[in-house]
């Protein structure tokens, strides 16, 4: 996957992150793309809005995509390095690639995923970094709750 394609897909996840922030939630967004490049599902972290600790951005995008016969060849795009929970989802269902907006503010399980054959595209996107830094500064208690600290 080239950088232009990865950044284009990241824009969908960033829009989701901003929507989540606008709802009073945690600004993390994700999108799941099929092997053919078709958007299957998109979503954002809804832990706060739904009172559901399992509703991470990647989970929301995965659920929105609905049941697929296979996830081989699909790409999960996320604004932030996936936590262990979401990394497990990627591994469990055989998602082939993860495009990550940033891993500066939080470095989840992406190195573990790479060790297990998942292609990782880390973009170090300044907009994603700024979005999370601002949120962490403004809502440290909520951030710590989200990452289990």
C-alpha positions as CSV (number, residue, x, y, z in Angstrom):
1,X,0.0,0.0,0.0
2,X,1.4,3.4,-1.0
3,X,1.5,6.4,1.4
4,X,-1.1,8.3,-0.6
5,X,-3.6,5.5,-0.4
6,X,-2.9,5.0,3.3
7,X,-3.4,8.7,4.0
8,X,-6.6,8.8,2.0
9,X,-8.0,5.9,4.1
10,X,-6.7,7.5,7.3
11,X,-8.9,10.6,6.5
12,X,-12.0,8.5,7.1
13,X,-10.7,7.3,10.5
14,X,-9.8,10.9,11.5
15,X,-13.3,12.1,10.6
16,X,-14.6,9.3,12.9
17,X,-12.2,10.4,15.7
18,X,-13.4,14.0,15.4
19,X,-17.1,12.8,15.5
20,X,-16.3,10.9,18.7
21,X,-14.7,13.9,20.3
22,X,-17.7,16.0,19.3
23,X,-20.0,13.5,21.1
24,X,-17.9,13.9,24.3
25,X,-16.0,10.7,23.8
26,X,-12.4,9.6,23.2
27,X,-11.1,10.8,19.8
28,X,-10.0,7.5,18.2
29,X,-11.5,6.5,14.8
30,X,-11.1,3.5,12.6
31,X,-12.2,2.1,9.3
32,X,-12.1,-1.4,7.8
33,X,-11.5,-1.8,4.1
34,X,-11.9,-4.9,1.9
35,X,-9.1,-6.4,-0.1
36,X,-10.6,-4.6,-3.1
37,X,-10.4,-1.2,-1.3
38,X,-14.1,-0.9,-0.6
39,X,-15.0,0.6,2.7
40,X,-16.7,-2.1,4.7
41,X,-17.2,-0.3,8.0
42,X,-16.2,2.7,10.0
43,X,-16.6,3.8,13.6
44,X,-15.2,5.6,16.6
45,X,-14.5,4.9,20.2
46,X,-17.9,4.9,22.0
47,X,-16.9,3.8,25.5
48,X,-18.2,7.0,27.1
49,X,-21.3,7.5,24.9
50,X,-22.5,3.9,25.2
51,X,-21.1,3.1,28.7
52,X,-19.6,0.1,27.0
53,X,-15.9,-0.6,27.8
54,X,-15.6,-2.9,24.7
55,X,-16.6,-0.3,22.1
56,X,-13.2,0.7,20.9
57,X,-12.9,2.4,17.4
58,X,-11.6,-0.8,15.8
59,X,-14.4,-2.8,17.3
60,X,-17.0,-0.3,16.1
61,X,-15.6,-0.4,12.5
62,X,-15.4,-4.2,12.6
63,X,-19.0,-4.5,13.8
64,X,-20.2,-1.9,11.2
65,X,-18.6,-4.0,8.5
66,X,-20.8,-6.9,9.4
67,X,-20.1,-10.6,8.9
68,X,-17.6,-11.3,6.2
69,X,-16.8,-14.8,4.9
70,X,-13.1,-14.0,5.4
71,X,-11.1,-11.0,6.6
72,X,-7.9,-12.1,4.7
73,X,-6.7,-9.2,2.6
74,X,-8.6,-6.6,4.6
75,X,-7.1,-3.4,6.1
76,X,-7.9,-1.9,9.4
77,X,-7.1,1.8,9.5
78,X,-6.9,3.5,12.9
79,X,-5.9,6.9,14.2
80,X,-4.0,5.4,17.1
81,X,-1.9,2.2,17.6
82,X,-4.3,-0.5,18.5
83,X,-4.5,-1.6,22.2
84,X,-4.1,-5.3,23.1
85,X,-7.8,-5.9,22.9
86,X,-8.0,-4.5,19.3
87,X,-4.7,-6.1,18.3
88,X,-6.3,-9.4,19.4
89,X,-9.3,-8.7,17.2
90,X,-7.0,-8.1,14.2
91,X,-5.1,-11.3,14.9
92,X,-8.2,-13.4,15.7
93,X,-9.9,-12.7,12.4
94,X,-6.8,-12.6,10.2
95,X,-7.0,-8.9,9.1
96,X,-3.9,-8.6,6.9
97,X,-2.8,-5.0,7.3
98,X,-3.2,-2.2,9.9
99,X,-2.6,1.4,8.9
100,X,-1.9,3.5,12.0
101,X,-2.1,7.3,12.2
102,X,0.2,7.5,15.2
103,X,2.0,5.6,18.0
104,X,3.6,8.5,19.7
105,X,0.9,9.1,22.4
106,X,0.2,5.3,22.8
107,X,2.1,2.4,21.5
108,X,-0.2,-0.6,21.6
109,X,0.2,-4.0,20.1
110,X,1.3,-3.1,16.6
111,X,4.8,-4.5,17.0
112,X,3.3,-7.8,18.2
113,X,1.0,-7.9,15.2
114,X,4.0,-7.3,12.9
115,X,5.8,-10.2,14.6
116,X,2.9,-12.4,13.7
117,X,2.7,-11.5,10.0
118,X,0.4,-8.5,10.0
119,X,1.6,-5.7,7.7
120,X,1.9,-2.5,9.7
121,X,1.9,0.9,8.0
122,X,2.8,3.6,10.6
123,X,2.1,7.1,9.3
124,X,3.2,9.3,12.2
125,X,0.4,11.7,11.2
126,X,0.8,15.1,12.9
127,X,-3.0,15.7,13.0
128,X,-3.5,12.4,14.8
129,X,-0.8,13.2,17.3
130,X,-2.2,16.6,18.0
131,X,-5.7,15.3,18.4
132,X,-4.6,12.8,21.1
133,X,-2.2,15.1,22.9
134,X,-4.8,17.7,23.3
135,X,-7.3,15.1,24.5
136,X,-4.9,13.6,27.0
137,X,-4.0,17.1,28.3
138,X,-7.7,18.1,28.7
139,X,-9.1,14.7,29.9
140,X,-6.3,12.8,31.7
141,X,-8.7,10.8,33.9
142,X,-10.8,9.6,31.0
143,X,-7.7,8.8,29.0
144,X,-6.2,6.7,31.8
145,X,-9.5,4.9,32.2
146,X,-9.5,4.1,28.4
147,X,-6.0,2.6,28.5
148,X,-6.7,0.7,31.8
149,X,-4.5,2.7,34.1
